[in-house]
Every structure is written in C-alpha cells, then in structure tokens.
Amino acid sequence: MSFESEYKLDNVAATPVSPDKIDDTFRSSTIDLVSAALGGKILSFSDEWFAEASNLLATAAPIRQPGKMVFSGAWYDGWETRRHNTAPFDYVVIRLGVASGIVEGVEIDTAFFSGNHAPAISVEGVFNPSDEEVVSWKGERGNWEPILGIQECGPSQRFGWKLVVPTKRAYTHVRLNMYPDGGIARFRLFGHAVPVFPEDKEAIFDLAAAQNGGVAISCSDQHFGVIANLILPGRGKDMGDGWETSRSRGKDHIDWAVIRLGAKGLIQDLIVDTAFFRGNFPQKVKVEAIEWSGEGEPGALADGWTEVVEPSKCGPDKEHEFESLVNDKPFTHVKLIMIPDGGVKRIRVLGKRSL
C-alpha cells in the first residue's frame, strides 16, 4: 500500500535494491555525493530534537548504545525529530560534497530505529549556486525537483533504490523529506560528480579525486578500510579512513586497487600517502596506468597496463612523491599496487587533461 501525503511529487521510476545488494550495486561505479568525508554539509533542517541531522552523512556504519540517555532522551546514532509533526514532513537540506552531481541511487538506513523509524521518505534536488536561497524555501515547494518519489521505509533496515534512468540534470543541493517524522540513521546519495575543470588546458590538478569525478572501482581486498577512501579530500583523521587490506602470508603476494580517473589525462606526478599507517604501511608501492576503451572497466590483469611508478620503498605516516615515468601518453585509469599488503591513506594523480 502506497504512503499518502498532501505534499505530492511526480513519480520517478526506481527499482528497489535489497539490503545485501546495495554495496555491490553502487560502490564500484558511483560515489556517495553527500558524504561528510567528501564535504557534504547539512545546511538546514526542520527539527533534530532527539538526534542530530549531521549524523546522516557520517561515513561509519551506525552503532547502538543501549541504555545511554541524554537530555532529550535515548541516544541514537542518526537523525530523529519530535513526535506529532503537523507539517507534511520533516526535512534536511544538504549541499553536495562536489560542485554538482548526477544521481543514480538512494540508500536510507534506519538501523536501530524501531517504533520511531521514518515511515516514508522522498528526495528532491536543485541546481542553485546560492545556499541562502535554497535554505529560504524551508519545507515549501521552492524550485525543488523530484529525484525519488515517496517510498515506504521500515524499522532497523537498509533500504535502497536504483533510478531506472539517472537524473538528466546535475544538482548542487538535495532535500531529504521524512513523512511525517521519526528517525533515520544514514542517508546515501549515489551518483557521479560533475566537476568544474580548470579552463587552462595546461593546468595540473588531481585527476583521481572524487570531487573531480574519480571513482574507485575494484580491488583485491578491503578488509579493514575501503578503496573509496583513497580519493577523498584531505589526509583524513585516523587510520580508519584509508584503504587497508588483511595480512598476507603467501609468497609474492600483492594487493591492488583500480581507480577510474575523472578525466582522461597526462599524468605528471603522483603522491601515495601513508598518513596514520605507522606499523602497517606497505613495504613498497607501484602504480600502473591504462588508456581503456573496452567494455566495462579494465581488470587488474587486462592487457595494456603501463608502469608509471616503479616499485618504491614506503615509510610510515608520510606523503611519497613520484614523478610519472610516462607523462606524454593519456590514461583513463590507474592501479595502485601494495607490495605485499598494508594500508594507504590517499593517492593523488596529478596531471592535465588530454586534448
């Protein structure tokens, strides 16, 4: 039975994604456009009496602390509003962590909210350079466009929806609507960055950065830390927001991660950062690159990988700078190789767009 609301939205064709398929569906081909680690920011909200809206954008999975009480009541790792909302919905307005982005899917996680979970949600978007104007619309119609129509939720579960057709328009802001009130632990908005590249064709910038359209697409292992962290801004806050694999025991073992660059480019320099990895950094790293024109994404063993950084000794908690061995050939992907295993915080692929 569909959820009814006086706030009507045009239907957007979307396919539900089961909880166990959400990561496989989105994580290797898109980024979370509103992630706090990427720079996503809560600009305004209707209410956050029980739990703060900023929790929605946290990168870590939600946790539970039974019996923990705060001034407003039981502590929750998420966003929770007061009961008996008289408006059609509670809302949160979010500025994306990228210049703008095209949306492919949505995840709502109501983990540990049971009896106080959001009954239903919708998502709207807008392209607008003015934060102030977007915030001024509050819970009104404004210039919002539907990204995902009203969808029912339930207690303590991950809910995913893949848009049948990605949004034709890129958005700078989104509004998450919760009907009529309740709690949500996490909100993910999966899609692709639409970056603003330098006008100067000779300008050097990070071709792999998530803000510039880079996507971490595959790896050999990500037991302790995921490869998506490799292309986030900054140097992170601790060892937990890097890429770290399990310990290897076999001879000649290597671990690898493949990243699709945001633009085909001529690689000039690379930085491999082992920030916070002090006893578990790799012995050596190597970087290869490929210009890929085949179907899908290149595999780790695809023909055409070219060495741009030879196997090089690493140290703890340090930015390692390398000059590319090939700087006059365009590439679309890079492969970071750890010898034999360990943890890397970030990789920067500094280059210029190929003409």
N, C-alpha and C positions, 0 to 999 in steps of 0.2 A: 504494500500500500504506500503510495507516494505521500510525502510530507507536504502539507498545505501551509502556505503563508500568504499574508496580504502583500508582501513585497515580491512581485512577480519578476521572473527572469526568463529570457529566451532559453529554450532548451539547447544544450550543447552536446553533441554526440560523444559519448565517452564509454569505455569498456572497463568494468570493474577488474581489478587485479588482486588476486588472492594474497594474503599476508606473506606467504612463503615465496612468492614470485616477484615481490616489489623490487628488491635489490637487483635481481637478475634482469628485470625489465628495464630499469632506469640507470643503474650505477655505472655501467660500462659504456654508455652512449650519451649521457647528459650530465649536467651538474645541478646541484641544489642552488637555485638562483637567489634564495633568501637566507642562506646560511649565515649565521653570525660570523663564522670564520672567514667568509668571503667578503663581509662588510654589510650584510643585510641589517636593516635597522628598523625597529618599531618607532613610528612617528606619532601615533595617537591610538587611543582605544576608548571604548565606551565605558569600561569598568574592569577592574582587576582586584576586587576586594579580597578574594581568598588566595590567589596566586598570580604572580606577575606575568604579564604578557610576553616579556622578554625571554622567558623560558621556552617559548615556542620555537625559537630559532637556534637553540643550543645544539651543538653537533653530537654530543654524547647521548646515548640511549637514556630514556627516563628511568629514575630509580624510585624506590619506595622506602620510607622510614616509618614503619608502623608505630603509633603512639606518640610521635613527635607533634607537639602543639605549639602554635604561635598565637599572636594577639587575635588574629582573625578566625582561628580555628585550627583544624587539622592541616598539617603541612603537606603540600602537593608539589611535585616537580612538573609544573605545566602552567597553563593559564586557566583560572577559574573565576567566574563572575558571581554576583549575588543572585539569589533566587527571585522569582516573580518579576522578571523584566517586562515592562509594559510596552516597550518598542518591539517591532517585529523580530529584531535580532540584536545581539551584541556583536561588536566588530573590533578588528585590529587593522590599522593601516600600516603597511610595510613598504619601505623603499628597498628595491633590489640591491644586491651587493655588486652588481655590474651596471655599466652605463644603461643598458636596456637588455631585454631578453625575450626570446620566443619560448612559449610554454608547450610542453608535451604531456605533462602528467602532474598529478597531485597526490600527496600522501597526508593523511590525518591519522595520528596515533593517539588513542585515548587511554594509553597504558595507565592502570591503577585508578582510573576514574570509573567507578561503578555505582550507579544510583545518582551520580552527579555529573555524568558524562554529557557531551553535546548530543542532542537527538538528531540534529541535521546541520549541514554546513553548505555554503556556496563560496565561490571565489570570483572576484571581479578584478579587472585590470584597467590601467590607463597609461598613456604616454603623456607626460607632463613635466616640464623642467622645473616647475615651482612646487616645492614641498608645501608651502603655505597654502596655496590654492587647494591642493589635494586634501590637506587636513581640514580645511574650512567646510568641506562637504559633510563631514561627520558621518552620520548614518543615513544621509539623504542620497538621492539618485545621482546627483552630480553628473559627471561625464564618464562614469564607470561603464565598462563593457563586460558582459559575462565571459568568464574563462571556463568555469564549471558551474552548471546549474545546481539546484538544490539536491543534495544527496543525503540519504539517511545514514546515521552512524549508530554505533552501539557501544557497550561498556568494554573497557580494557582490551582494545584490539587495534591492530594496524589496518587502515583502510586505504586502498589505492585505486586510482582511476587513470587510465591512459586515454588521452584525447584521440578520437578517430583521425582527426586532422589537426596537426599543430596549429597554434594561433597564427593567423596571417600577419598580425600586427605585433610589433615588439612593444613591451611595456616597461615603464620605469618604476611603477608602483602597483601593488595589489592590495585588495581589501579582503580579508578572511571574515566571513559572516557566520555566526553561530546562532542557530534557531532553537528556542528563543534565548537560552542562557545555558550555563553549565561549565564543563571543563574539557580542555584538550591539552594533551601533553606536548606533542610536537607537530609542526607543520613543515612539510617539504614541498617545494615547487620545482619540479624537474624540467629542464629545458636547455637552451643554448644561449650563450651570451652573444649580443650584437655589439661588438666593441667599436670604439671610436679610434681608428688608427691614425698615427701622425700623418699630416699632409705631406711632409717631406719624405720622399721615397727613399732617401738615404739614411733616415733616422733609425737608430738602433733601439730596439725595445725587446721585452721578453715575449718571444713567440709562443712559449708554452703556458704562460699564466692563464689561470681560469678566467680572469677578467677580460683577457684578450681572445677568448674563445677556445683555449686549450682544454682538452678532455683526456683524463687518464682512462685508458680503455681496457687494459688487460695486464695480468702479472702472473708470476709463478706461485706467489704465496703472499698473504697479507694477514698473518696470524695475529699480530699484536697491533698493527696500525695500517690503515688503508692507503692505497696508492693515490686516491683523490687528494690526500693531504699534500702531496709533492708539489702541487701547482697553486697552492693557496698563497695569499699575500703575507708578507712579514716573515719572521723567523719563529713564530709560534710561542707558546707559553711553557711547554714542558715536553718530555719525551713522548707523551701520548698523542700529540697531533702531528706525527710524522708517519713514514712508512717503515714498518719493521716486520721481518719475517722470523719464522721459527729457526731454532738452531739446526744446522745441517750436520750430518755425521758421515755422509758418503764422500768418497774421493772425487775431486774435480767438480764439486758442486758449485753452481751459481744460482743467484736469484735475479729476476729481471722484471721491469715494468715498461710498458709501451704507452707513449703519450702522443695523441694527435695534436699537432700544432694548430693554433688559431688561424694561422695564415701560412701559405707556402712561403718559405723564406730562405735566405742565405745566412747560414749560421756563422757568426764571427767568434763568439766566446761562450763558454758555459761555466756555470757555478754549481757545484754539488755541495750542499750544506749539511753537516752532521750535528747541527746545534742540539744540545742536550743529550746526544748519544755519546757517552763517555767510556763505557765498558762494553759496548755492543755495536760500535761502528764497524763497517766492513773493512777487511784488510786492504782491499783495493776496489776501485770502481773503473768501469769502462763505459763509454757511450757510443752507440751506433745510430745512424740515421738512414732514412729511406725516402725516396720520392715514390709514393704509392698511387697507382692509377687503376688497380684491380678492383674487384668487387669487395664490398665489406671493408674490413680493416686488415692490415698486414699481421700475420702471425709472427711469433718470435723466431721461427725458422724459415721465414719467407726468403726467397732469393732477392738480393739487391741491397741488403743491409751493408752500410759502409761505416768503417770506423772513423769517428770524429774526435774521440778521446781515447788514447791507448790506455791499457791497464796501468793505473796510477795509485800509488800508496795513499791511504787515507789516515787522518788523525781524528782525535776526539773533539767534539764541540767546535767545529771550525768550518769556515767557508773555503772550499777548494776551488781555485780559479784555473781555468784551462783555455788555451787558445785552440779554436777548432782546426783540425788537421785538413779539413776541406771547407773553404769559405767562398767558393765560386760556383757551387752547384746547389740548385734548390732542393729542399727537402720538405716533406709533409708530416713526418713522424720521427720521433726519437725513441731509442730503447736504452734505458739506464740499467746497467748490469752491476750487481754487487758480487764481489768475489771474496769469500764464498757465500756470505749471508750477512745479516745485521740490520742496521737502521739508518735511514737517511731522512732528514727533515724536509728539504726542498731541493728542487732542481730549477735552474734558470737557464733558458736557451736564448741567448742574446743575439739578435740578428736583424736583418732588414727584409722587408717584403720583396719577393722576386717580381720583376716586371713582366 
